[in-house]
Amino acid sequence: SYDFINSIDSSYKLYGIKFNPKNSTIVTYGDSSTITIYDLGLSPIATIKSKNDEIKTIDITKDGNYLACGGDDGYIEIWDLNSYQLVNRMQSNSDSTLAIAFSSDSKKIASGGEEKVIDVWNVNSGEQIARLEGHQNDITNIGFIDYNRKIVSTAKDKQVKIWDVVGKRVIYSYLAPSNEYGKIRKAKSF
């Protein structure tokens, strides 16, 4: 019926929202170090406190068990959504992380931001697997494709790039067509 049901009142500016596919909880983040988890009735059920002062991006694994976040202090954190405990924390090469994505098998995570590089991490060990360089401006979006062997990224340089994760190189790059609205915000792969 598309009727208004309820809303979230937050003490900080919200940047985004994600649904956990495992249990349909709602995860919000924004201009704060706090990530808040709500039930479907929009009652808060848990909070996560990041080392980042401001959360700029999050992703949730397909099975809904883990959340990754990045923010203005460059920390990449992985949280267990069953216990709300920190699993791993890595320091990225970016002062501010603007994009983050889990691989479909939840074994890798990619992050990018103001330093114009993409870091690829092993989720369990926190070890950096690859560093991908080639964008000329802030990276705004990242996604794994081709059975997690490649990454697609967009940046404020209006470039869309496809990366070979194993070979650690760009395999395809093109300038996105401009329109009156300007920069690319998101890119999706199916």
C-alpha positions as CSV (number, residue, x, y, z in Angstrom):
1,S,0.0,0.0,0.0
2,Y,3.1,2.3,0.3
3,D,1.8,3.8,3.5
4,F,4.2,5.5,5.9
5,I,4.8,3.2,8.9
6,N,7.6,4.6,11.0
7,S,10.9,6.6,10.9
8,I,14.3,6.6,12.7
9,D,15.2,9.5,14.8
10,S,19.0,9.8,15.0
11,S,21.2,12.0,17.0
12,Y,23.6,12.3,14.1
13,K,23.3,12.9,10.3
14,L,22.7,9.6,8.5
15,Y,24.7,8.8,5.3
16,G,23.3,5.4,4.6
17,I,21.2,2.3,5.5
18,K,21.6,-1.4,4.8
19,F,19.4,-4.4,5.4
20,N,21.0,-7.5,6.9
21,P,19.8,-10.4,4.6
22,K,20.1,-12.9,7.5
23,N,17.6,-11.4,9.9
24,S,16.2,-8.3,8.2
25,T,17.7,-6.0,10.8
26,I,18.4,-2.4,9.6
27,V,21.9,-1.0,9.9
28,T,22.4,2.8,9.8
29,Y,25.6,4.9,9.7
30,G,26.7,8.4,9.3
31,D,28.4,11.4,10.8
32,S,29.3,9.5,14.0
33,S,31.6,6.7,15.1
34,T,28.4,4.7,15.9
35,I,26.7,2.2,13.7
36,T,23.2,1.4,15.0
37,I,21.2,-1.8,14.3
38,Y,17.4,-1.7,14.5
39,D,14.7,-4.4,14.3
40,L,11.9,-4.1,11.8
41,G,9.9,-2.1,14.3
42,L,12.7,0.4,14.3
43,S,13.7,-0.2,17.9
44,P,17.5,-0.1,18.4
45,I,18.9,-3.5,19.3
46,A,22.6,-3.0,19.2
47,T,25.3,-0.4,18.5
48,I,28.9,-0.8,17.2
49,K,31.5,1.8,18.0
50,S,34.1,2.3,15.3
51,K,37.6,3.7,15.7
52,N,36.7,6.1,12.8
53,D,35.2,9.3,14.0
54,E,32.8,9.3,11.0
55,I,31.5,6.2,9.2
56,K,31.5,6.9,5.4
57,T,30.8,3.4,4.0
58,I,29.7,-0.1,5.1
59,D,29.0,-3.4,3.5
60,I,27.4,-6.6,4.8
61,T,28.3,-10.2,3.7
62,K,25.8,-12.0,1.6
63,D,25.1,-14.4,4.6
64,G,24.6,-11.5,6.9
65,N,27.2,-12.6,9.4
66,Y,29.8,-9.8,9.0
67,L,29.8,-6.1,8.5
68,A,32.7,-4.0,7.3
69,C,33.0,-0.3,7.7
70,G,35.4,2.5,6.7
71,G,35.5,6.1,7.5
72,D,37.4,9.4,7.9
73,D,40.3,8.0,9.9
74,G,41.1,5.3,7.3
75,Y,40.4,2.3,9.5
76,I,38.8,-0.7,7.9
77,E,36.9,-2.7,10.5
78,I,35.2,-6.1,10.3
79,W,32.5,-6.8,12.8
80,D,30.6,-10.1,13.7
81,L,26.9,-9.3,13.4
82,N,25.9,-12.2,15.6
83,S,28.0,-11.0,18.6
84,Y,28.7,-7.4,17.6
85,Q,32.3,-8.0,18.3
86,L,35.3,-6.6,16.4
87,V,36.9,-9.3,14.2
88,N,39.7,-7.4,12.5
89,R,40.9,-3.8,12.1
90,M,43.3,-2.7,9.4
91,Q,44.8,0.7,8.6
92,S,44.2,1.6,5.0
93,N,46.4,3.8,2.8
94,S,43.6,6.4,2.5
95,D,43.1,9.1,5.1
96,S,39.3,8.7,4.5
97,T,37.7,5.5,3.2
98,L,34.8,6.2,0.9
99,A,34.0,2.8,-0.6
100,I,34.1,-0.8,0.7
101,A,33.0,-4.1,-0.6
102,F,33.1,-7.8,0.4
103,S,33.8,-10.5,-2.1
104,S,30.9,-12.8,-2.7
105,D,32.7,-15.6,-0.8
106,S,33.3,-13.2,2.2
107,K,37.1,-14.0,2.1
108,K,38.3,-10.6,0.7
109,I,37.4,-7.0,1.2
110,A,38.3,-4.1,-1.0
111,S,38.5,-0.5,0.2
112,G,39.2,2.8,-1.5
113,G,39.0,6.5,-0.8
114,E,40.8,9.8,-0.9
115,E,44.3,8.4,-1.6
116,K,43.2,7.1,-5.1
117,V,44.2,3.5,-4.4
118,I,42.2,0.3,-3.8
119,D,43.4,-1.9,-1.0
120,V,42.4,-5.6,-1.1
121,W,42.5,-7.4,2.3
122,N,42.2,-11.0,3.6
123,V,39.2,-10.8,5.9
124,N,40.5,-13.4,8.4
125,S,44.1,-12.4,8.7
126,G,43.9,-8.7,7.9
127,E,46.8,-9.1,5.5
128,Q,46.9,-6.8,2.5
129,I,46.6,-8.9,-0.7
130,A,46.9,-6.2,-3.3
131,R,47.2,-2.5,-3.8
132,L,45.7,-1.2,-7.0
133,E,46.8,2.3,-8.3
134,G,45.5,4.2,-11.3
135,H,42.6,6.5,-10.4
136,Q,43.4,10.2,-10.5
137,N,40.8,11.3,-7.8
138,D,38.8,9.9,-4.8
139,I,37.4,6.4,-5.3
140,T,33.7,6.5,-4.8
141,N,32.5,2.9,-5.4
142,I,34.0,-0.6,-5.5
143,G,32.5,-4.1,-6.3
144,F,33.9,-7.6,-6.9
145,I,33.0,-9.3,-10.2
146,D,33.9,-12.4,-12.2
147,Y,33.9,-14.8,-9.3
148,N,35.9,-12.4,-7.2
149,R,38.8,-12.3,-9.6
150,K,38.1,-8.7,-10.7
151,I,37.0,-5.5,-9.2
152,V,35.1,-2.7,-10.8
153,S,35.6,0.8,-9.4
154,T,34.5,4.4,-10.1
155,A,36.0,7.6,-9.0
156,K,35.6,11.4,-9.1
157,D,38.0,11.4,-12.1
158,K,34.9,10.1,-14.0
159,Q,36.8,6.8,-14.8
160,V,35.3,3.4,-14.6
161,K,38.1,0.7,-14.2
162,I,38.1,-3.0,-14.1
163,W,41.0,-4.5,-12.2
164,D,42.6,-8.0,-12.2
165,V,43.0,-8.7,-8.5
166,V,45.6,-11.5,-8.9
167,G,47.6,-9.6,-11.5
168,K,47.2,-6.3,-9.6
169,R,46.6,-4.3,-12.7
170,V,44.0,-2.4,-14.7
171,I,42.6,-4.5,-17.5
172,Y,39.9,-2.0,-18.8
173,S,39.4,1.7,-18.2
174,Y,37.0,4.2,-19.8
175,L,35.8,7.7,-19.2
176,A,32.1,7.7,-18.3
177,P,30.0,10.0,-20.4
178,S,29.2,13.2,-18.7
179,N,25.8,14.7,-18.2
180,E,24.4,17.8,-16.5
181,Y,24.5,16.0,-13.1
182,G,28.2,15.4,-13.0
183,K,30.1,12.7,-11.1
184,I,29.5,8.9,-11.0
185,R,28.1,8.0,-7.6
186,K,27.6,4.2,-7.9
187,A,28.2,1.4,-10.3
188,K,26.5,-2.1,-10.0
189,S,27.5,-5.4,-11.5
190,F,25.2,-8.3,-12.0
